[in-house]
């Protein structure tokens, strides 16, 4: 196993910003991680578990150890007429797993097609799109305790999933490395087609299968999300804010143009993208940073932005939205 010093991370984050890791190594087994962390030289330093770098913004060099997770493997644990249970290593590319499931006609995560990142990152973030969340298909998650070097397993409830949230962002942040996730998927496909304009991409499909749904989602994402290889981005930069009913009624009275989406928990969700768009950020990019013309929720690197430039622009967005609507929007992206 090779250990690199002053390792350039530009190709390891989808914002394509330059930053260096003091130490960097790639793990292909749990034993690799334990061997490195146990070494005094590295074990006492700050560490960052890195998947595909699709939800992270480096604003400075990382003074510590970057652990690149490339654990691989997928297996079908069980299958009957109704359900299939699969297990995937945390370093697997998430969209590859979606593709695998769709080809098997397993459903539950097809609307998450095209989301970049690893299985581990998907679990940490509880990714969601077009009416689905990864939490709804998780059976259990296995992780390595980075202090005791023991493996533990959590069921879905113990993962404390929330909107773009999990136990791995709170109590277990920096204390755990996800090693695998087990998913229970349905073989009785019930398409979720009502989110946004997804229905328009399915209008000419007389029969909707998981594969048809995947293709529609991929086409929809392609039209709304810039290719990070051309314009560095991490997808949605901010979470969509949720308000209680009284707050929502007050803001709706002042700003009737705002779209509002009632949630099962009784909260009202607003579109952060609409809030940003109404503040004029599509028309007023900074020299090196802007928002996507197709979706203002996506902050993009226009060519040669530094991480601190992107962060400064994001803070400018937060300030303007707060001044205009009295609403605080919170970054979805992890900022280093």
C-alpha positions in Angstrom: 0.0 0.0 0.0 1.5 3.3 -1.1 1.4 6.4 1.1 1.7 9.8 -0.6 2.8 13.1 0.9 1.6 16.5 -0.3 -0.9 14.7 -2.5 -2.8 16.9 -5.0 -6.6 16.5 -4.5 -7.8 18.4 -7.6 -8.8 15.1 -9.3 -10.4 13.8 -6.1 -13.2 16.4 -5.8 -15.9 17.3 -8.3 -15.5 21.0 -7.7 -12.1 20.5 -9.3 -10.4 22.9 -6.8 -6.7 22.6 -5.9 -5.8 21.4 -2.4 -3.2 19.1 -1.0 -3.4 16.3 1.6 -0.5 16.1 4.0 -0.8 12.3 3.7 -2.9 10.3 1.3 -3.5 6.6 0.8 -6.0 4.3 -0.8 -7.5 1.3 1.1 -8.8 -1.8 -0.6 -9.5 -3.7 2.6 -10.6 -2.9 6.2 -7.2 -4.3 7.4 -5.5 -1.6 5.3 -7.3 1.1 7.2 -6.5 -0.4 10.6 -2.8 -0.8 9.8 -2.5 2.9 8.9 -4.6 4.3 11.7 -2.8 2.3 14.3 0.5 3.8 13.3 1.4 6.6 15.7 2.7 8.8 12.8 -0.8 8.8 11.2 -3.2 7.7 13.9 -2.9 10.9 15.9 -3.5 13.2 12.9 -6.8 14.5 11.7 -8.3 12.2 9.1 -10.8 12.5 6.3 -12.5 9.5 4.8 -12.9 10.3 1.1 -15.2 8.6 -1.4 -15.6 10.1 -4.8 -15.4 13.7 -3.5 -18.7 14.6 -5.0 -20.1 16.4 -1.9 -17.1 18.2 -0.5 -15.5 21.6 -0.9 -11.8 22.0 0.0 -11.0 25.6 1.0 -7.5 24.8 2.1 -5.0 22.1 2.3 -5.8 19.2 4.5 -3.3 18.9 7.4 -3.7 15.2 8.2 -4.5 11.9 6.5 -6.9 11.5 3.6 -8.2 7.9 3.5 -9.4 7.2 0.0 -12.0 4.4 0.3 -12.0 2.0 -2.7 -13.5 -1.0 -1.0 -15.2 -3.1 -3.7 -17.7 -5.8 -3.9 -21.4 -6.5 -4.4 -23.4 -9.7 -3.7 -27.0 -10.8 -3.7 -27.7 -11.9 -0.1 -31.2 -13.3 -0.7 -34.1 -13.1 -3.2 -37.7 -14.3 -3.4 -40.7 -13.4 -5.5 -41.2 -10.0 -3.7 -37.8 -8.8 -2.5 -34.1 -8.9 -3.2 -31.4 -8.1 -0.6 -28.0 -7.0 -1.8 -24.8 -5.9 0.0 -22.4 -3.4 -1.5 -19.0 -2.3 -0.3 -18.8 1.3 0.6 -16.2 2.2 -2.0 -18.4 1.1 -4.9 -19.7 3.8 -7.2 -23.3 4.4 -6.2 -24.6 4.8 -9.7 -23.0 1.5 -10.7 -25.1 -0.2 -8.0 -28.2 1.5 -9.2 -27.4 0.2 -12.7 -26.9 -3.3 -11.4 -30.2 -3.2 -9.6 -32.2 -1.8 -12.5 -30.8 -4.5 -14.8 -32.0 -7.1 -12.3 -35.4 -5.3 -12.1 -34.9 -4.6 -8.4 -36.6 -1.3 -7.6 -36.3 1.3 -4.8 -33.3 3.4 -5.9 -33.9 3.9 -9.6 -34.9 7.5 -9.1 -31.4 8.1 -7.6 -29.8 7.3 -10.9 -26.9 9.5 -12.0 -26.0 10.8 -8.5 -22.2 10.8 -8.3 -20.4 9.5 -5.3 -19.8 6.2 -3.4 -22.0 4.0 -1.5 -20.5 5.2 1.8 -21.1 8.8 0.8 -24.7 8.1 -0.2 -25.3 6.6 3.3 -23.7 9.5 5.2 -25.6 12.0 3.3 -28.9 10.1 2.9 -29.0 11.1 -0.7 -32.4 11.7 -2.3 -33.9 12.8 -5.6 -37.2 12.6 -7.5 -39.2 11.3 -4.6 -36.8 8.7 -3.3 -34.3 8.6 -0.5 -31.6 6.0 0.1 -32.8 5.6 3.6 -36.0 4.0 2.4 -34.1 1.0 0.9 -31.4 0.5 3.6 -31.6 -2.6 5.7 -28.3 -2.2 7.6 -25.0 -0.5 7.5 -21.6 -1.9 8.7 -18.9 0.4 9.9 -15.4 0.3 11.4 -15.0 2.1 14.7 -11.9 4.2 14.1 -11.1 4.2 17.8 -11.5 0.6 18.8 -11.0 -0.9 15.3 -14.1 -3.1 15.7 -16.8 -3.6 13.1 -20.3 -2.8 14.0 -23.7 -3.1 12.3 -26.6 -0.7 12.5 -30.1 -1.3 11.3 -31.9 1.5 9.4 -33.5 3.0 12.4 -30.2 3.1 14.3 -28.7 5.1 11.4 -31.0 8.0 12.4 -31.6 9.0 8.8 -33.1 12.5 8.2 -33.2 15.0 5.4 -29.7 14.8 4.1 -28.6 13.6 7.5 -27.6 10.4 9.4 -25.8 9.4 12.5 -22.6 9.4 10.5 -22.8 13.2 10.2 -23.4 13.6 13.9 -22.6 11.2 16.7 -20.3 9.1 14.5 -18.7 11.9 12.5 -14.9 11.3 12.3 -15.3 8.2 14.4 -16.5 5.7 11.9 -15.7 4.5 8.4 -18.6 2.8 6.6 -17.5 -0.5 5.1 -20.7 -1.8 3.5 -24.4 -1.3 3.2 -27.2 -3.8 2.7 -30.3 -2.8 0.8 -33.7 -4.4 0.6 -35.3 -3.8 -2.8 -38.7 -4.6 -4.3 -39.4 -6.8 -7.2 -42.9 -5.4 -7.4 -42.2 -2.1 -9.2 -44.2 0.9 -8.2 -42.9 3.9 -10.2 -42.6 7.3 -8.6 -43.3 9.8 -11.4 -44.8 12.8 -9.8 -41.7 14.7 -8.7 -40.9 17.9 -10.6 -41.0 17.6 -14.4 -40.0 13.9 -14.4 -43.4 13.0 -15.8 -42.6 14.9 -19.0 -39.6 12.6 -19.6 -41.9 9.6 -19.3 -44.8 10.9 -21.5 -43.9 8.7 -24.5 -43.3 5.5 -22.4 -46.4 3.3 -22.6 -44.8 0.9 -20.0 -42.6 2.2 -17.2 -40.0 -0.3 -16.0 -37.1 0.4 -13.6 -34.9 0.7 -16.7 -37.2 3.2 -18.4 -37.4 5.2 -15.1 -33.6 5.2 -14.9 -33.2 6.5 -18.4 -35.8 9.3 -17.8 -34.0 10.3 -14.6 -30.6 10.4 -16.3 -32.0 12.6 -19.1 -33.7 14.9 -16.6 -30.5 15.2 -14.6 -28.4 15.9 -17.7 -30.7 18.8 -18.6 -30.5 20.3 -15.1 -27.1 19.5 -13.7 -23.8 20.6 -15.4 -21.2 18.0 -16.1 -18.7 18.5 -13.3 -15.8 17.8 -15.7 -16.7 21.0 -17.6 -18.0 23.1 -14.7 -16.9 21.8 -11.3 -19.8 21.4 -8.9 -21.2 19.1 -6.2 -24.8 19.1 -7.3 -27.1 20.8 -4.9 -25.0 23.2 -2.7 -27.7 24.0 -0.2 -30.5 22.0 1.5 -34.1 23.0 0.7 -35.3 24.8 3.8 -38.2 23.4 5.9 -40.6 25.7 7.8 -43.4 25.1 10.2 -46.9 25.9 8.9 -47.1 29.4 10.6 -43.7 30.5 9.2 -44.7 29.2 5.8 -48.1 31.1 5.8 -46.4 34.3 6.8 -43.7 34.1 4.1 -46.3 33.0 1.5 -48.4 36.1 2.3 -45.3 38.3 1.7 -44.0 36.3 -1.3 -46.9 34.5 -3.0 -44.6 33.5 -5.9 -42.8 31.0 -3.7 -43.5 27.3 -4.3 -44.2 25.3 -1.2 -44.3 21.5 -0.7 -46.1 20.0 2.4 -44.1 17.2 4.0 -45.2 14.1 5.9 -43.7 15.5 9.1 -46.0 18.5 8.9 -43.3 20.9 7.8 -43.4 22.9 4.6 -40.4 22.6 2.2 -39.3 25.5 0.0 -37.1 25.4 -3.0 -33.7 26.8 -2.2 -33.1 27.0 -6.0 -36.1 29.3 -6.4 -35.0 31.5 -3.5 -31.5 31.9 -5.0 -32.9 32.5 -8.5 -35.3 35.2 -7.3 -32.3 36.9 -5.7 -30.8 37.3 -9.1 -27.7 35.2 -8.9 -28.1 33.7 -12.3 -27.5 37.2 -13.7 -24.7 38.2 -11.4 -22.0 35.6 -11.2 -18.6 36.4 -9.7 -15.6 36.3 -12.1 -14.8 32.6 -11.3 -18.0 31.3 -9.6 -21.7 31.3 -10.4 -24.8 29.2 -10.3 -26.1 27.0 -13.0 -28.5 28.6 -15.5 -30.7 25.5 -15.4 -30.7 25.2 -11.6 -29.7 28.0 -9.3 -29.2 25.5 -6.4 -26.0 24.3 -8.1 -22.9 26.5 -7.5 -20.4 26.0 -10.2 -16.7 26.6 -10.7 -16.5 28.7 -13.9 -13.0 27.6 -14.6 -10.3 28.4 -12.1 -12.0 29.2 -8.8 -10.3 28.4 -5.5 -12.3 26.7 -2.8 -12.3 29.9 -0.7 -13.8 31.8 -3.7 -16.6 29.3 -3.9 -17.2 29.5 -0.2 -17.3 33.3 -0.3 -19.8 33.2 -3.1 -22.0 30.7 -1.2 -22.0 33.0 1.9 -23.0 35.8 -0.4 -26.0 33.7 -1.5 -26.9 32.9 2.1 -26.8 36.5 3.1 -28.9 37.7 0.2 -31.6 35.0 0.7 -31.7 35.8 4.4 -32.1 39.6 3.7 -34.8 39.0 1.0 -36.9 36.3 2.5 -35.8 36.0 6.1 -34.9 32.3 5.5 -31.6 30.7 6.4 -30.3 28.2 3.9 -27.8 25.6 5.0 -25.0 24.1 2.9 -25.5 20.5 1.9 -21.8 20.3 0.9 -19.2 19.4 3.5 -16.7 22.3 3.7 -13.1 21.5 4.6 
